[in-house]
Amino acid sequence: MTNNYEIMFIIKTTMESEKVKSTIEAMKKIITDGKGKIVETKDMGERKLAYPIKKELSGYYYVLKVEASKEVVAEFDRRASIDENILRHLIIKLDEE
């Protein structure tokens, strides 16, 4: 059974742009490998953080709207937690319309 989720994550700005792109692709791949579907991708660009996180003062913000099983989202959560390039991530389960 798939649910709709909105996933927001913040990536370090102190990396080369290629590393930023590969991090984003790796995160998307977790969803698609788990037979999830990425409905929408929003690149919100670089923003100043409200407070320093891991000595970083700004981050690249990305929002993914996905349809995926809770197992796939749990795997995303696990991988985002251990990826040192991701400063923060937030997963919101969207209600059925």
C-alpha positions in Angstrom: 0.0 0.0 0.0 1.4 3.4 -0.9 0.9 6.7 0.9 1.6 10.2 -0.1 4.5 11.9 1.6 6.3 15.2 1.4 10.0 14.9 2.1 12.1 18.0 2.7 15.8 17.8 3.1 18.7 20.3 3.5 22.1 19.5 1.9 25.4 21.2 2.9 26.4 24.1 0.7 30.1 23.5 1.4 30.4 20.7 -1.2 31.1 20.9 -5.0 28.0 21.1 -7.1 28.6 17.6 -8.5 28.5 16.1 -5.0 25.3 18.0 -4.3 23.7 16.6 -7.5 24.8 13.1 -6.7 23.4 13.3 -3.1 20.0 14.5 -4.5 20.0 11.7 -7.1 21.0 9.1 -4.4 18.0 10.2 -2.3 15.6 10.1 -5.2 17.0 6.6 -6.1 16.0 5.2 -2.6 12.4 6.1 -3.5 12.4 4.8 -7.1 14.4 1.6 -6.2 11.6 0.8 -3.6 9.0 1.1 -6.4 7.9 4.5 -5.1 7.0 7.3 -7.4 8.3 10.8 -7.2 5.4 13.1 -8.1 7.0 16.4 -7.8 10.5 17.8 -7.1 11.1 21.3 -5.9 14.5 22.9 -5.7 14.1 25.7 -3.2 17.7 26.8 -3.6 20.2 27.9 -1.1 18.9 29.5 2.1 20.4 30.8 5.3 19.7 28.4 8.2 17.9 29.8 11.3 20.8 28.5 13.4 24.0 26.7 12.6 23.7 23.0 12.1 27.0 21.0 12.1 28.8 24.3 11.8 26.9 25.1 8.5 25.2 28.5 8.1 23.3 27.8 4.9 21.9 24.8 3.1 20.3 23.7 -0.2 16.6 23.0 0.4 14.8 20.3 -1.6 11.2 19.1 -1.4 10.0 15.8 -2.9 6.4 14.8 -3.1 6.3 11.0 -3.3 3.9 8.1 -3.4 5.6 5.2 -1.6 5.2 2.5 1.0 6.1 3.2 4.6 9.0 0.8 4.3 10.6 2.8 1.5 10.1 6.0 3.5 11.6 4.4 6.5 14.6 3.4 4.4 14.9 7.0 3.2 14.7 8.2 6.8 17.5 5.8 7.8 19.8 6.7 4.9 19.2 10.5 5.3 20.0 10.2 9.0 23.4 8.6 8.3 24.4 10.7 5.2 26.7 13.4 6.5 25.9 15.6 3.5 22.3 16.0 4.7 22.0 18.5 7.5 18.3 17.9 8.3 15.3 16.1 6.8 11.6 16.0 7.5 9.0 13.5 6.3 5.4 14.5 6.4 2.6 12.0 5.6 -0.1 13.8 3.5 -3.7 13.0 4.2 -5.7 11.3 1.4 -7.6 13.9 -0.5 
